[in-house]
Amino acid sequence: MNPSPNLFLIGPMGAGKSSIGRRLARHFGMPCIDLDAAIEEHTGVSVATIFEIEGEQGFRRRESDLLAELSARRGVVLATGGGAVLAAANRCMLRERGFVVWLATGVDQQMLRLERDRKRPLLDTPDRRGRLEVLARERDPLYRDLADLAVESGGESCEASAVRIAGMVERHWQRTPLAPESA
């Protein structure tokens, strides 16, 4: 039994939030929502276009607005964008509305996974490794503080990671008493 209405995945780009999220959603019989994809669907343009026109601040505003709406649903797996944790209000929503799993991964693994990815505005720089290291120093403490469960997302397949994470989540949920529903 899941004592939490939602499962939220946080972590850096390239950690596997979207791929693992789809598999966890299938395992738990819940719909999966990818926050970045939902933003693109909602606006009709790519994340890169939003960054180009509105800058990161405009994108973060849109991200927070849609996160507020989507995290208020019940019974979803939500794969957040890597920077969704930057706003204190977002962290508060995630903490209060679901079970938060941090898919932790190192910069070396990110470099491998993102090697051919040219769609991420924050990686549109000659020094991709340097950018990822800066983002990790800024965001890892936020992920760590927010997470109900931290899981190393490393050298295994997304399927194997999802199976391992599902087991960890289920064990945690079995140890967590259900809170009475308020009327």
Short mmCIF file of the C-alpha atoms (twelve columns), coordinates in Angstrom:
data_MODEL
# 
_entry.id   MODEL 
# 
loop_
_atom_site.group_PDB 
_atom_site.id 
_atom_site.type_symbol 
_atom_site.label_atom_id 
_atom_site.label_alt_id 
_atom_site.label_comp_id 
_atom_site.label_asym_id 
_atom_site.label_seq_id 
_atom_site.Cartn_x 
_atom_site.Cartn_y 
_atom_site.Cartn_z 
_atom_site.pdbx_PDB_model_num 
ATOM 1   C CA . MET A 1   0.000   0.000  0.000   1 
ATOM 2   C CA . ASN A 2   1.302   3.445  -0.920  1 
ATOM 3   C CA . PRO A 3   0.892   5.912  1.956   1 
ATOM 4   C CA . SER A 4   1.845   8.745  -0.402  1 
ATOM 5   C CA . PRO A 5   -0.414  9.907  -3.219  1 
ATOM 6   C CA . ASN A 6   2.474   10.606 -5.605  1 
ATOM 7   C CA . LEU A 7   5.994   9.564  -6.491  1 
ATOM 8   C CA . PHE A 8   8.284   12.448 -7.519  1 
ATOM 9   C CA . LEU A 9   11.662  11.905 -9.167  1 
ATOM 10  C CA . ILE A 10  14.343  14.554 -8.755  1 
ATOM 11  C CA . GLY A 11  17.961  14.698 -9.816  1 
ATOM 12  C CA . PRO A 12  20.303  16.141 -12.396 1 
ATOM 13  C CA . MET A 13  19.871  15.973 -16.146 1 
ATOM 14  C CA . GLY A 14  20.902  12.609 -17.461 1 
ATOM 15  C CA . ALA A 15  20.057  10.759 -14.237 1 
ATOM 16  C CA . GLY A 16  17.263  8.834  -15.981 1 
ATOM 17  C CA . LYS A 17  14.245  10.492 -14.358 1 
ATOM 18  C CA . SER A 18  12.046  10.256 -17.470 1 
ATOM 19  C CA . SER A 19  13.025  6.723  -18.488 1 
ATOM 20  C CA . ILE A 20  12.947  5.311  -14.972 1 
ATOM 21  C CA . GLY A 21  9.774   7.272  -14.212 1 
ATOM 22  C CA . ARG A 22  7.891   5.572  -17.070 1 
ATOM 23  C CA . ARG A 23  8.939   2.162  -15.788 1 
ATOM 24  C CA . LEU A 24  8.033   2.976  -12.179 1 
ATOM 25  C CA . ALA A 25  4.648   4.284  -13.313 1 
ATOM 26  C CA . ARG A 26  3.986   1.045  -15.164 1 
ATOM 27  C CA . HIS A 27  5.084   -0.979 -12.106 1 
ATOM 28  C CA . PHE A 28  2.823   0.943  -9.724  1 
ATOM 29  C CA . GLY A 29  -0.080  1.307  -12.183 1 
ATOM 30  C CA . MET A 30  0.128   5.104  -12.142 1 
ATOM 31  C CA . PRO A 31  0.329   7.627  -14.964 1 
ATOM 32  C CA . CYS A 32  3.754   9.143  -15.612 1 
ATOM 33  C CA . ILE A 33  4.225   12.837 -16.262 1 
ATOM 34  C CA . ASP A 34  7.493   14.321 -17.480 1 
ATOM 35  C CA . LEU A 35  7.505   17.953 -16.339 1 
ATOM 36  C CA . ASP A 36  9.646   19.260 -19.201 1 
ATOM 37  C CA . ALA A 37  7.491   17.432 -21.784 1 
ATOM 38  C CA . ALA A 38  4.357   18.811 -20.105 1 
ATOM 39  C CA . ILE A 39  5.773   22.343 -20.360 1 
ATOM 40  C CA . GLU A 40  6.454   21.807 -24.063 1 
ATOM 41  C CA . GLU A 41  2.952   20.428 -24.598 1 
ATOM 42  C CA . HIS A 42  1.393   23.280 -22.637 1 
ATOM 43  C CA . THR A 43  3.309   26.030 -24.459 1 
ATOM 44  C CA . GLY A 44  3.578   24.422 -27.888 1 
ATOM 45  C CA . VAL A 45  7.334   25.120 -28.064 1 
ATOM 46  C CA . SER A 46  10.516  23.412 -26.912 1 
ATOM 47  C CA . VAL A 47  12.247  24.104 -23.622 1 
ATOM 48  C CA . ALA A 48  15.154  25.477 -25.673 1 
ATOM 49  C CA . THR A 49  12.819  27.976 -27.362 1 
ATOM 50  C CA . ILE A 50  11.442  29.115 -24.002 1 
ATOM 51  C CA . PHE A 51  15.008  29.640 -22.751 1 
ATOM 52  C CA . GLU A 52  15.857  31.551 -25.925 1 
ATOM 53  C CA . ILE A 53  12.831  33.870 -25.722 1 
ATOM 54  C CA . GLU A 54  12.221  34.199 -21.977 1 
ATOM 55  C CA . GLY A 55  15.543  33.155 -20.476 1 
ATOM 56  C CA . GLU A 56  15.982  30.748 -17.606 1 
ATOM 57  C CA . GLN A 57  13.899  32.951 -15.310 1 
ATOM 58  C CA . GLY A 58  10.907  32.761 -17.654 1 
ATOM 59  C CA . PHE A 59  11.287  29.024 -17.970 1 
ATOM 60  C CA . ARG A 60  11.524  28.576 -14.186 1 
ATOM 61  C CA . ARG A 61  8.327   30.604 -13.729 1 
ATOM 62  C CA . ARG A 62  6.494   28.346 -16.196 1 
ATOM 63  C CA . GLU A 63  8.014   25.273 -14.563 1 
ATOM 64  C CA . SER A 64  6.806   26.348 -11.094 1 
ATOM 65  C CA . ASP A 65  3.302   27.134 -12.342 1 
ATOM 66  C CA . LEU A 66  2.907   23.750 -14.014 1 
ATOM 67  C CA . LEU A 67  4.543   21.913 -11.112 1 
ATOM 68  C CA . ALA A 68  1.943   23.430 -8.779  1 
ATOM 69  C CA . GLU A 69  -0.833  22.089 -10.996 1 
ATOM 70  C CA . LEU A 70  0.628   18.639 -11.679 1 
ATOM 71  C CA . SER A 71  1.852   17.908 -8.156  1 
ATOM 72  C CA . ALA A 72  -1.655  18.632 -6.839  1 
ATOM 73  C CA . ARG A 73  -2.947  15.561 -8.674  1 
ATOM 74  C CA . ARG A 74  -3.177  12.261 -6.840  1 
ATOM 75  C CA . GLY A 75  -1.605  9.021  -7.916  1 
ATOM 76  C CA . VAL A 76  1.059   10.156 -10.396 1 
ATOM 77  C CA . VAL A 77  4.718   9.540  -11.031 1 
ATOM 78  C CA . LEU A 78  6.242   12.923 -11.877 1 
ATOM 79  C CA . ALA A 79  9.715   13.225 -13.389 1 
ATOM 80  C CA . THR A 80  10.837  16.760 -12.640 1 
ATOM 81  C CA . GLY A 81  13.421  18.784 -14.508 1 
ATOM 82  C CA . GLY A 82  16.841  19.004 -12.892 1 
ATOM 83  C CA . GLY A 83  16.335  22.605 -11.802 1 
ATOM 84  C CA . ALA A 84  12.804  22.247 -10.441 1 
ATOM 85  C CA . VAL A 85  14.275  22.087 -6.928  1 
ATOM 86  C CA . LEU A 86  15.809  25.565 -7.149  1 
ATOM 87  C CA . ALA A 87  12.672  27.389 -5.977  1 
ATOM 88  C CA . ALA A 88  11.863  26.950 -2.283  1 
ATOM 89  C CA . ALA A 89  8.135   26.889 -3.096  1 
ATOM 90  C CA . ASN A 90  8.690   23.975 -5.489  1 
ATOM 91  C CA . ARG A 91  10.612  22.028 -2.855  1 
ATOM 92  C CA . CYS A 92  7.808   22.644 -0.384  1 
ATOM 93  C CA . MET A 93  5.176   21.375 -2.853  1 
ATOM 94  C CA . LEU A 94  7.157   18.252 -3.646  1 
ATOM 95  C CA . ARG A 95  7.820   17.506 0.027   1 
ATOM 96  C CA . GLU A 96  4.172   17.963 1.012   1 
ATOM 97  C CA . ARG A 97  2.515   16.248 -1.930  1 
ATOM 98  C CA . GLY A 98  4.434   13.053 -2.490  1 
ATOM 99  C CA . PHE A 99  7.300   10.683 -1.898  1 
ATOM 100 C CA . VAL A 100 10.512  12.149 -3.348  1 
ATOM 101 C CA . VAL A 101 13.193  9.922  -4.891  1 
ATOM 102 C CA . TRP A 102 16.555  11.481 -5.760  1 
ATOM 103 C CA . LEU A 103 18.247  9.756  -8.678  1 
ATOM 104 C CA . ALA A 104 21.809  10.675 -7.824  1 
ATOM 105 C CA . THR A 105 24.431  10.419 -10.535 1 
ATOM 106 C CA . GLY A 106 27.943  11.683 -11.006 1 
ATOM 107 C CA . VAL A 107 29.225  14.062 -13.649 1 
ATOM 108 C CA . ASP A 108 31.101  11.273 -15.462 1 
ATOM 109 C CA . GLN A 109 27.856  9.325  -15.886 1 
ATOM 110 C CA . GLN A 110 26.038  12.489 -17.004 1 
ATOM 111 C CA . MET A 111 28.730  13.173 -19.593 1 
ATOM 112 C CA . LEU A 112 28.265  9.669  -21.027 1 
ATOM 113 C CA . ARG A 113 24.478  9.859  -21.091 1 
ATOM 114 C CA . LEU A 114 24.329  13.409 -22.479 1 
ATOM 115 C CA . GLU A 115 27.168  13.067 -24.964 1 
ATOM 116 C CA . ARG A 116 24.935  13.407 -28.064 1 
ATOM 117 C CA . ASP A 117 22.180  15.493 -26.456 1 
ATOM 118 C CA . ARG A 118 22.096  18.999 -27.947 1 
ATOM 119 C CA . LYS A 119 18.605  19.982 -26.754 1 
ATOM 120 C CA . ARG A 120 19.459  21.137 -23.246 1 
ATOM 121 C CA . PRO A 121 19.933  24.906 -23.038 1 
ATOM 122 C CA . LEU A 122 22.046  24.749 -19.875 1 
ATOM 123 C CA . LEU A 123 24.538  22.540 -21.717 1 
ATOM 124 C CA . ASP A 124 24.873  24.905 -24.672 1 
ATOM 125 C CA . THR A 125 28.428  25.749 -23.658 1 
ATOM 126 C CA . PRO A 126 31.915  24.704 -24.764 1 
ATOM 127 C CA . ASP A 127 32.690  23.386 -21.252 1 
ATOM 128 C CA . ARG A 128 29.846  20.956 -20.646 1 
ATOM 129 C CA . ARG A 129 31.722  19.139 -17.860 1 
ATOM 130 C CA . GLY A 130 32.391  22.422 -16.058 1 
ATOM 131 C CA . ARG A 131 28.722  23.374 -16.333 1 
ATOM 132 C CA . LEU A 132 27.607  20.012 -14.953 1 
ATOM 133 C CA . GLU A 133 30.056  20.330 -12.046 1 
ATOM 134 C CA . VAL A 134 28.732  23.806 -11.188 1 
ATOM 135 C CA . LEU A 135 25.130  22.566 -11.354 1 
ATOM 136 C CA . ALA A 136 25.995  19.595 -9.118  1 
ATOM 137 C CA . ARG A 137 27.586  21.833 -6.465  1 
ATOM 138 C CA . GLU A 138 24.521  24.086 -6.515  1 
ATOM 139 C CA . ARG A 139 21.788  21.457 -6.691  1 
ATOM 140 C CA . ASP A 140 23.027  18.298 -4.954  1 
ATOM 141 C CA . PRO A 141 22.524  19.771 -1.454  1 
ATOM 142 C CA . LEU A 142 18.936  20.658 -2.426  1 
ATOM 143 C CA . TYR A 143 18.274  17.156 -3.782  1 
ATOM 144 C CA . ARG A 144 19.799  15.597 -0.646  1 
ATOM 145 C CA . ASP A 145 17.694  17.729 1.695   1 
ATOM 146 C CA . LEU A 146 14.460  17.102 -0.190  1 
ATOM 147 C CA . ALA A 147 14.740  13.371 -0.860  1 
ATOM 148 C CA . ASP A 148 12.784  10.762 1.068   1 
ATOM 149 C CA . LEU A 149 14.976  8.195  -0.686  1 
ATOM 150 C CA . ALA A 150 18.322  8.685  -2.439  1 
ATOM 151 C CA . VAL A 151 19.268  6.125  -5.077  1 
ATOM 152 C CA . GLU A 152 22.493  5.959  -7.054  1 
ATOM 153 C CA . SER A 153 21.612  6.039  -10.743 1 
ATOM 154 C CA . GLY A 154 24.651  4.526  -12.336 1 
ATOM 155 C CA . GLY A 155 25.873  1.873  -14.683 1 
ATOM 156 C CA . GLU A 156 22.806  -0.358 -14.862 1 
ATOM 157 C CA . SER A 157 19.969  -0.223 -17.411 1 
ATOM 158 C CA . CYS A 158 16.902  1.927  -16.775 1 
ATOM 159 C CA . GLU A 159 14.849  -1.252 -16.446 1 
ATOM 160 C CA . ALA A 160 17.171  -2.680 -13.781 1 
ATOM 161 C CA . SER A 161 17.242  0.674  -11.964 1 
ATOM 162 C CA . ALA A 162 13.447  0.879  -11.997 1 
ATOM 163 C CA . VAL A 163 13.079  -2.633 -10.574 1 
ATOM 164 C CA . ARG A 164 15.613  -1.868 -7.834  1 
ATOM 165 C CA . ILE A 165 13.991  1.495  -7.007  1 
ATOM 166 C CA . ALA A 166 10.469  0.021  -6.999  1 
ATOM 167 C CA . GLY A 167 11.616  -2.526 -4.419  1 
ATOM 168 C CA . MET A 168 13.197  0.181  -2.266  1 
ATOM 169 C CA . VAL A 169 10.076  2.351  -2.466  1 
ATOM 170 C CA . GLU A 170 7.809   -0.578 -1.613  1 
ATOM 171 C CA . ARG A 171 9.943   -1.502 1.402   1 
ATOM 172 C CA . HIS A 172 9.841   2.097  2.590   1 
ATOM 173 C CA . TRP A 173 6.068   2.308  2.116   1 
ATOM 174 C CA . GLN A 174 5.593   -0.939 4.062   1 
ATOM 175 C CA . ARG A 175 7.422   0.605  7.030   1 
ATOM 176 C CA . THR A 176 5.446   3.868  6.848   1 
ATOM 177 C CA . PRO A 177 2.092   3.875  8.645   1 
ATOM 178 C CA . LEU A 178 -0.838  5.300  6.733   1 
ATOM 179 C CA . ALA A 179 -1.954  8.693  7.938   1 
ATOM 180 C CA . PRO A 180 -5.705  8.973  8.434   1 
ATOM 181 C CA . GLU A 181 -7.488  10.822 5.643   1 
ATOM 182 C CA . SER A 182 -8.843  14.154 6.731   1 
ATOM 183 C CA . ALA A 183 -12.500 14.780 6.055   1 
# 
